[in-house]
Amino acid sequence: MIDVAFAPNDLAAADVAGRAVVVIDVLRATTAICAALDHGARAVIPAAGTDEATRLAQALDRREVLLAGERNLDPIPGFNVGNSPGEMTADKVRGLTVVMSTTNGTRALLATVGAAEVVVAAAVNLSVAGDRALQLYRQHGRLLVLCAGRETGFGLDDAYIAGRIVIAALGGRRSRKDLNDSAIAAVDLVRRYGSRIDRVFSLSRAGRELKRRGYGNDVVYSAQVDAHPVLPIFHDRRVTLMPVTTAQ
């Protein structure tokens, strides 16, 4: 069974326990995580809020920590960087642990406590994340694709990427009998828009709001398919890189 959840707010612990999960917040948290790890960050630690992020940073060697995050799209005052993937450059993140708090994405990651494995997915690592989803579905026979969504509800951008992950996990099979209704809807979005990721992101409410607020470059950056072909895994409260393998 492949389930898609368009937001984490309705998930119960039993929905996640022991399952393989793919988490998506393509505009912008999971894209920024991929960029940070690909550019040499040691790990990304998600925090539920600003206060928790500050406490986590203080518990570590502050010289080896980069505080990153946003609230309602804008950078958090006092943090080193915001949530723009373009800020996660090698000169800023290499060798550091990024402590991150965002409005939606980090909360989605924290909702996966108890999962068997948690993969971080975005357009920038779509192929390797899709390959891992296929492996996990073959291994477990079950997969949950969790969208961060927008304001605890449906987000077109995340739902489209969820559809791409579901299609990859099916490995070419067209049967819908093992998909929940949300997974069917996500796959239908892919059939509606095809490979036009930039079009989907620009049409989405998140994409439109980012452009209106001056973050249009983040929308363009996030639509770069396989720009960061890495496989981030969330385990023991931190996201680190898993060696990339290809499904057989």
MARDOGU-433123 format. One record per residue (C-alpha): x negated, y, z; residue number from 1; residue in one letter. Coordinates in steps of 0.2 Angstrom, whole numbers, always signed. Each point is the difference from the previous one (the first is absolute). Example, Ala and Ser with C-alpha at 12.3 -4.5 7.8 and 13.67 -1.06 7.14 Angstrom:
REM residues 2
@u = -62, v = -22, w = +39, n = 1, res = a
@u = -6, v = +17, w = -3, n = 2, res = s
END
This chain:
REM residues 248
@u = +0, v = +0, w = +0, n = 1, res = m
@u = -6, v = +17, w = -4, n = 2, res = i
@u = +8, v = +14, w = +10, n = 3, res = d
@u = -2, v = +19, w = -4, n = 4, res = v
@u = +4, v = +12, w = +14, n = 5, res = a
@u = +1, v = +18, w = -6, n = 6, res = f
@u = -4, v = +7, w = +17, n = 7, res = a
@u = -6, v = -7, w = +17, n = 8, res = p
@u = +13, v = +7, w = +11, n = 9, res = n
@u = +12, v = -15, w = -1, n = 10, res = d
@u = -13, v = -13, w = +2, n = 11, res = l
@u = +0, v = -11, w = +15, n = 12, res = a
@u = -15, v = -9, w = +7, n = 13, res = a
@u = +7, v = -16, w = -6, n = 14, res = a
@u = +0, v = +7, w = -18, n = 15, res = d
@u = -19, v = +2, w = +1, n = 16, res = v
@u = -6, v = -14, w = +12, n = 17, res = a
@u = -11, v = -13, w = -9, n = 18, res = g
@u = +3, v = +7, w = -18, n = 19, res = r
@u = -11, v = +7, w = -13, n = 20, res = a
@u = +4, v = +19, w = -2, n = 21, res = v
@u = -5, v = +12, w = -14, n = 22, res = v
@u = +1, v = +18, w = +6, n = 23, res = v
@u = +3, v = +15, w = -12, n = 24, res = i
@u = +0, v = +19, w = +3, n = 25, res = d
@u = -7, v = +5, w = -17, n = 26, res = v
@u = +3, v = +18, w = +2, n = 27, res = l
@u = -12, v = +1, w = +9, n = 28, res = r
@u = -6, v = -10, w = +15, n = 29, res = a
@u = -4, v = -17, w = -8, n = 30, res = t
@u = -8, v = +9, w = -15, n = 31, res = t
@u = -11, v = +10, w = +12, n = 32, res = a
@u = -5, v = -16, w = +10, n = 33, res = i
@u = -6, v = -8, w = -16, n = 34, res = c
@u = -10, v = +15, w = -5, n = 35, res = a
@u = -8, v = +1, w = +17, n = 36, res = a
@u = -5, v = -18, w = +1, n = 37, res = l
@u = -6, v = +0, w = -18, n = 38, res = d
@u = -11, v = +15, w = +4, n = 39, res = h
@u = -8, v = -8, w = +15, n = 40, res = g
@u = +10, v = +2, w = +15, n = 41, res = a
@u = -2, v = -13, w = +13, n = 42, res = r
@u = +18, v = -2, w = +5, n = 43, res = a
@u = +16, v = +10, w = +1, n = 44, res = v
@u = +10, v = -1, w = +16, n = 45, res = i
@u = +18, v = +5, w = -2, n = 46, res = p
@u = +8, v = +10, w = +15, n = 47, res = a
@u = +19, v = +3, w = +3, n = 48, res = a
@u = -2, v = +19, w = +4, n = 49, res = g
@u = -12, v = +14, w = +2, n = 50, res = t
@u = -3, v = -3, w = +18, n = 51, res = d
@u = -4, v = -18, w = -2, n = 52, res = e
@u = -12, v = +4, w = -14, n = 53, res = a
@u = -9, v = +12, w = +11, n = 54, res = t
@u = -1, v = -13, w = +14, n = 55, res = r
@u = -7, v = -13, w = -12, n = 56, res = l
@u = -13, v = +12, w = -7, n = 57, res = a
@u = -6, v = +4, w = +18, n = 58, res = q
@u = -1, v = -18, w = +5, n = 59, res = a
@u = -13, v = -2, w = -15, n = 60, res = l
@u = -16, v = +8, w = -3, n = 61, res = d
@u = +6, v = +17, w = -6, n = 62, res = r
@u = -15, v = +2, w = -12, n = 63, res = r
@u = +6, v = -16, w = -9, n = 64, res = e
@u = +18, v = +5, w = -2, n = 65, res = v
@u = +10, v = +10, w = -13, n = 66, res = l
@u = +17, v = +6, w = +6, n = 67, res = l
@u = +12, v = +0, w = -15, n = 68, res = a
@u = +19, v = +2, w = -2, n = 69, res = g
@u = +15, v = +11, w = -4, n = 70, res = e
@u = +17, v = +5, w = +7, n = 71, res = r
@u = +13, v = +4, w = -13, n = 72, res = n
@u = -13, v = +0, w = -13, n = 73, res = l
@u = -12, v = +13, w = +7, n = 74, res = d
@u = -17, v = -4, w = +9, n = 75, res = p
@u = +1, v = -2, w = +19, n = 76, res = i
@u = -8, v = +15, w = +8, n = 77, res = p
@u = -17, v = -4, w = +8, n = 78, res = g
@u = -2, v = -16, w = -11, n = 79, res = f
@u = -15, v = -2, w = -12, n = 80, res = n
@u = +10, v = -3, w = -15, n = 81, res = v
@u = +19, v = -2, w = -5, n = 82, res = g
@u = +7, v = -15, w = -9, n = 83, res = n
@u = -6, v = +4, w = -18, n = 84, res = s
@u = -9, v = -15, w = -8, n = 85, res = p
@u = -11, v = +13, w = -9, n = 86, res = g
@u = -7, v = +5, w = +17, n = 87, res = e
@u = -6, v = -18, w = +4, n = 88, res = m
@u = -16, v = +3, w = -9, n = 89, res = t
@u = -16, v = -9, w = +3, n = 90, res = a
@u = -9, v = +15, w = +8, n = 91, res = d
@u = +14, v = +1, w = +12, n = 92, res = k
@u = +4, v = -18, w = +5, n = 93, res = v
@u = -15, v = -11, w = -3, n = 94, res = r
@u = -5, v = -9, w = +16, n = 95, res = g
@u = +15, v = +8, w = +10, n = 96, res = l
@u = +15, v = -7, w = +8, n = 97, res = t
@u = +16, v = +9, w = -6, n = 98, res = v
@u = +13, v = +2, w = +13, n = 99, res = v
@u = +16, v = +5, w = -10, n = 100, res = m
@u = +18, v = +5, w = +5, n = 101, res = s
@u = +13, v = +4, w = -14, n = 102, res = t
@u = +18, v = +3, w = +0, n = 103, res = t
@u = +5, v = -17, w = -8, n = 104, res = n
@u = -15, v = -11, w = -5, n = 105, res = g
@u = -8, v = -3, w = +16, n = 106, res = t
@u = +16, v = -4, w = +9, n = 107, res = r
@u = +4, v = -13, w = -13, n = 108, res = a
@u = -17, v = -8, w = +3, n = 109, res = l
@u = +3, v = +0, w = +19, n = 110, res = l
@u = +17, v = -9, w = -3, n = 111, res = a
@u = -9, v = -15, w = -6, n = 112, res = t
@u = -7, v = -6, w = +17, n = 113, res = v
@u = +1, v = -19, w = +0, n = 114, res = g
@u = -1, v = -3, w = -18, n = 115, res = a
@u = -11, v = -14, w = -7, n = 116, res = a
@u = -9, v = +12, w = -12, n = 117, res = e
@u = +3, v = +18, w = -5, n = 118, res = v
@u = -6, v = +7, w = -17, n = 119, res = v
@u = -1, v = +18, w = -4, n = 120, res = v
@u = +6, v = +4, w = -17, n = 121, res = a
@u = +1, v = +15, w = -12, n = 122, res = a
@u = -1, v = +3, w = -19, n = 123, res = a
@u = -19, v = +3, w = +2, n = 124, res = v
@u = -2, v = -18, w = +6, n = 125, res = n
@u = +15, v = -8, w = -9, n = 126, res = l
@u = -9, v = -14, w = -9, n = 127, res = s
@u = -9, v = -7, w = +15, n = 128, res = v
@u = +15, v = +3, w = +12, n = 129, res = a
@u = +11, v = -9, w = -13, n = 130, res = g
@u = -12, v = -15, w = -1, n = 131, res = d
@u = -1, v = -1, w = +19, n = 132, res = r
@u = +19, v = +0, w = +1, n = 133, res = a
@u = +1, v = -14, w = -12, n = 134, res = l
@u = -13, v = -10, w = +10, n = 135, res = q
@u = +10, v = +3, w = +16, n = 136, res = l
@u = +17, v = -4, w = -7, n = 137, res = y
@u = -7, v = -17, w = -7, n = 138, res = r
@u = -8, v = -3, w = +17, n = 139, res = q
@u = +14, v = +5, w = +12, n = 140, res = h
@u = +16, v = -2, w = -12, n = 141, res = g
@u = +5, v = +17, w = +8, n = 142, res = r
@u = -5, v = +18, w = -3, n = 143, res = l
@u = +6, v = +17, w = +7, n = 144, res = l
@u = -3, v = +15, w = -10, n = 145, res = v
@u = +2, v = +15, w = +12, n = 146, res = l
@u = +2, v = +18, w = -6, n = 147, res = c
@u = -3, v = +15, w = +11, n = 148, res = a
@u = +14, v = +9, w = -9, n = 149, res = g
@u = +4, v = +18, w = +3, n = 150, res = r
@u = +8, v = +6, w = +16, n = 151, res = e
@u = +5, v = -18, w = +5, n = 152, res = t
@u = +9, v = -3, w = -17, n = 153, res = g
@u = -3, v = -5, w = -18, n = 154, res = f
@u = -14, v = +8, w = -10, n = 155, res = g
@u = -1, v = -3, w = -18, n = 156, res = l
@u = -19, v = +0, w = -1, n = 157, res = d
@u = -3, v = -13, w = +13, n = 158, res = d
@u = +15, v = -11, w = -7, n = 159, res = a
@u = -7, v = +0, w = -17, n = 160, res = y
@u = -17, v = -6, w = +6, n = 161, res = i
@u = +9, v = -13, w = +10, n = 162, res = a
@u = +8, v = -6, w = -16, n = 163, res = g
@u = -18, v = -1, w = -8, n = 164, res = r
@u = -6, v = -10, w = +15, n = 165, res = i
@u = +15, v = -12, w = +0, n = 166, res = v
@u = -2, v = -3, w = -19, n = 167, res = i
@u = -19, v = -4, w = +3, n = 168, res = a
@u = +5, v = -12, w = +15, n = 169, res = a
@u = +12, v = -10, w = -11, n = 170, res = l
@u = -15, v = -3, w = -12, n = 171, res = g
@u = +10, v = +1, w = -16, n = 172, res = g
@u = +16, v = -9, w = +6, n = 173, res = r
@u = +16, v = +10, w = -3, n = 174, res = r
@u = +11, v = -9, w = +12, n = 175, res = s
@u = +9, v = +12, w = +12, n = 176, res = r
@u = +7, v = -14, w = +12, n = 177, res = k
@u = -14, v = +3, w = +12, n = 178, res = d
@u = +2, v = +19, w = +1, n = 179, res = l
@u = +10, v = +10, w = +12, n = 180, res = n
@u = +11, v = +14, w = -7, n = 181, res = d
@u = -13, v = +13, w = +3, n = 182, res = s
@u = -13, v = -10, w = -9, n = 183, res = a
@u = +12, v = -2, w = -15, n = 184, res = i
@u = +3, v = +19, w = +0, n = 185, res = a
@u = -19, v = +3, w = +1, n = 186, res = a
@u = -3, v = -11, w = -15, n = 187, res = v
@u = +13, v = +8, w = -10, n = 188, res = d
@u = -8, v = +17, w = +3, n = 189, res = l
@u = -16, v = -7, w = -8, n = 190, res = v
@u = +11, v = -6, w = -15, n = 191, res = r
@u = +8, v = +18, w = -1, n = 192, res = r
@u = -17, v = +9, w = +0, n = 193, res = y
@u = -12, v = -12, w = -6, n = 194, res = g
@u = -18, v = +5, w = +3, n = 195, res = s
@u = +3, v = +18, w = +1, n = 196, res = r
@u = -6, v = +2, w = +18, n = 197, res = i
@u = -4, v = +19, w = -2, n = 198, res = d
@u = +19, v = +2, w = -6, n = 199, res = r
@u = +6, v = -9, w = +15, n = 200, res = v
@u = -10, v = +10, w = +12, n = 201, res = f
@u = +4, v = +16, w = -7, n = 202, res = s
@u = +19, v = -4, w = +0, n = 203, res = l
@u = +0, v = -5, w = +18, n = 204, res = s
@u = +5, v = +11, w = +14, n = 205, res = r
@u = -17, v = -2, w = +8, n = 206, res = a
@u = -9, v = +4, w = -16, n = 207, res = g
@u = +10, v = +16, w = -3, n = 208, res = r
@u = -2, v = +6, w = +17, n = 209, res = e
@u = -19, v = -3, w = +0, n = 210, res = l
@u = -1, v = +10, w = -16, n = 211, res = k
@u = +11, v = +14, w = +7, n = 212, res = r
@u = -11, v = +1, w = +15, n = 213, res = r
@u = -16, v = +1, w = -10, n = 214, res = g
@u = -6, v = -18, w = +1, n = 215, res = y
@u = +3, v = -4, w = -18, n = 216, res = g
@u = -17, v = -7, w = -2, n = 217, res = n
@u = +4, v = -13, w = +13, n = 218, res = d
@u = +14, v = -7, w = -11, n = 219, res = v
@u = -11, v = -1, w = -15, n = 220, res = v
@u = -14, v = -8, w = +10, n = 221, res = y
@u = +13, v = -13, w = +7, n = 222, res = s
@u = +5, v = -5, w = -17, n = 223, res = a
@u = -17, v = -6, w = -6, n = 224, res = q
@u = +2, v = -19, w = -1, n = 225, res = v
@u = -14, v = -10, w = +7, n = 226, res = d
@u = -11, v = +15, w = +3, n = 227, res = a
@u = -5, v = -8, w = +17, n = 228, res = h
@u = +0, v = -19, w = -3, n = 229, res = p
@u = -2, v = -4, w = +19, n = 230, res = v
@u = +11, v = -11, w = +11, n = 231, res = l
@u = +3, v = +8, w = +17, n = 232, res = p
@u = +7, v = -11, w = +14, n = 233, res = i
@u = +8, v = +6, w = +16, n = 234, res = f
@u = -6, v = -11, w = +14, n = 235, res = h
@u = -3, v = +3, w = +19, n = 236, res = d
@u = +6, v = +18, w = -2, n = 237, res = r
@u = -12, v = +5, w = -13, n = 238, res = r
@u = -1, v = -1, w = -19, n = 239, res = v
@u = -15, v = -7, w = -8, n = 240, res = t
@u = -5, v = -7, w = -17, n = 241, res = l
@u = +2, v = -18, w = -4, n = 242, res = m
@u = -11, v = -7, w = -14, n = 243, res = p
@u = +10, v = +0, w = -16, n = 244, res = v
@u = +4, v = -16, w = -8, n = 245, res = t
@u = +11, v = -4, w = -15, n = 246, res = t
@u = +15, v = -11, w = +0, n = 247, res = a
@u = -2, v = -17, w = -9, n = 248, res = q
END
